[in-house]
Amino acid sequence: MNILIIYSHPGRKSYTFRVLKQLVNALQKENHHVEISDLYDMNFQTDMTEQEYEREGFAKIDLPVSDDIAKEHEKIEQSDCIIFLYPVWWSDCPAKLKGWFDRVYSVGYAYGYDANGQKIQKMKKIKSGIVICTAGHSNEFLEETEIAESMRKVMLNDRLGERFDKKEMIILGGTLYIEEVEEFHTDCLRKLVKQIR
Ligand SMILES: Cc1cc2nc3c(=O)[nH]c(=O)nc-3n(C[C@H](O)[C@H](O)[C@H](O)COP(=O)(O)O)c2cc1C
């Protein structure tokens, strides 16, 4: 499978970076082709410019999109599976990834309607969408407080939405006590990779 990883963490010494390396190794062992959009490394622009807002806010789909956005669209079109990997920051993804959705999910590509009210969505339907996030809090805490449910709703129901055939989200929680959870996380990742086909 062609797998695109949208990765969003600024630190090479981070636990999330370790997860990225583990994930890429496991995917390559299963003979998947892996491409990574490393948003911090690419210095991906997160803010929408006024010019871009003119296009997005008023659905002027005939206007061109920026080159960096067109490149992300190409990567999406080449992929069968997209994995979003990031740390939970303030109960959501980092602003860098939020900005990727703001700009890459452009009107007329990821959503939109024509003058006759017909849906226009050039983005191909991707076979599989997977969200993996690391979190300082434990999974139990995130479930009890319903933060996990709110993260699932936003990521799976809205951001992945109908654009993917199969969708799943795993929360690798408890990173504040990493030695207690790392083995469990490794096991989750191993199982996840085995079922990607
Ligand atoms: C700015 C910031 C905000 C954070 N907010 C949350 C949060 O809302 N919930 C949570 O469980 N962990 C939170 N964390 C902890 C990170 O999720 C945790 O550090 C990360 O998943 C794993 O560590 P890493 O940065 O080494 O990859 C936050 C960390 C930072 C730096």
The ligand as an SDF file (V2000), in Angstrom:
LIG
                    3D

 31 33  0  0  0  0  0  0  0  0999 V2000
    1.7900   22.3770   24.7930 C   0  0  0  0  0  0  0  0  0  0  0  0
    1.4360   21.0210   25.3350 C   0  0  0  0  0  0  0  0  0  0  0  0
    0.1240   20.7420   25.6140 C   0  0  0  0  0  0  0  0  0  0  0  0
   -0.2490   19.4700   26.0690 C   0  0  0  0  0  0  0  0  0  0  0  0
   -1.5600   19.2040   26.3010 N   0  0  0  0  0  0  0  0  0  0  0  0
   -1.9250   17.9570   26.6690 C   0  0  0  0  0  0  0  0  0  0  0  0
   -3.3030   17.6300   26.8380 C   0  0  0  0  0  0  0  0  0  0  0  0
   -4.1960   18.4450   26.6660 O   0  0  0  0  0  0  0  0  0  0  0  0
   -3.6180   16.3550   27.1910 N   0  0  0  0  0  0  0  0  0  0  0  0
   -2.6600   15.3880   27.3830 C   0  0  0  0  0  0  0  0  0  0  0  0
   -3.0120   14.2440   27.6610 O   0  0  0  0  0  0  0  0  0  0  0  0
   -1.3420   15.6730   27.2280 N   0  0  0  0  0  0  0  0  0  0  0  0
   -0.9540   16.9190   26.8810 C   0  0  0  0  0  0  0  0  0  0  0  0
    0.3760   17.2120   26.6840 N   0  0  0  0  0  0  0  0  0  0  0  0
    1.3680   16.1330   26.8270 C   0  0  0  0  0  0  0  0  0  0  0  0
    1.7200   15.5410   25.4690 C   0  0  0  0  0  0  0  0  0  0  0  0
    0.6040   14.9510   24.8880 O   0  0  0  0  0  0  0  0  0  0  0  0
    2.8680   14.5280   25.6190 C   0  0  0  0  0  0  0  0  0  0  0  0
    3.9870   15.2430   26.0580 O   0  0  0  0  0  0  0  0  0  0  0  0
    3.1900   13.8540   24.3160 C   0  0  0  0  0  0  0  0  0  0  0  0
    2.0760   13.1420   23.8960 O   0  0  0  0  0  0  0  0  0  0  0  0
    4.3150   12.8360   24.3800 C   0  0  0  0  0  0  0  0  0  0  0  0
    5.5260   13.4470   24.5810 O   0  0  0  0  0  0  0  0  0  0  0  0
    6.5510   13.9360   23.4570 P   0  0  0  0  0  0  0  0  0  0  0  0
    6.3670   15.4140   23.3800 O   0  0  0  0  0  0  0  0  0  0  0  0
    7.8990   13.5360   24.0310 O   0  0  0  0  0  0  0  0  0  0  0  0
    6.2830   13.2760   22.1560 O   0  0  0  0  0  0  0  0  0  0  0  0
    0.7660   18.4800   26.2540 C   0  0  0  0  0  0  0  0  0  0  0  0
    2.1010   18.7990   25.9920 C   0  0  0  0  0  0  0  0  0  0  0  0
    2.4390   20.0400   25.5290 C   0  0  0  0  0  0  0  0  0  0  0  0
    3.8970   20.3440   25.2180 C   0  0  0  0  0  0  0  0  0  0  0  0
  1  2  1  0
  2  3  1  0
  2 30  2  0
  3  4  2  0
  4  5  1  0
  4 28  1  0
  5  6  2  0
  6  7  1  0
  6 13  1  0
  7  8  2  0
  7  9  1  0
  9 10  1  0
 10 11  2  0
 10 12  1  0
 12 13  2  0
 13 14  1  0
 14 15  1  0
 14 28  1  0
 15 16  1  0
 16 17  1  0
 16 18  1  0
 18 19  1  0
 18 20  1  0
 20 21  1  0
 20 22  1  0
 22 23  1  0
 23 24  1  0
 24 25  2  0
 24 26  1  0
 24 27  1  0
 28 29  2  0
 29 30  1  0
 30 31  1  0
M  END
$$$$
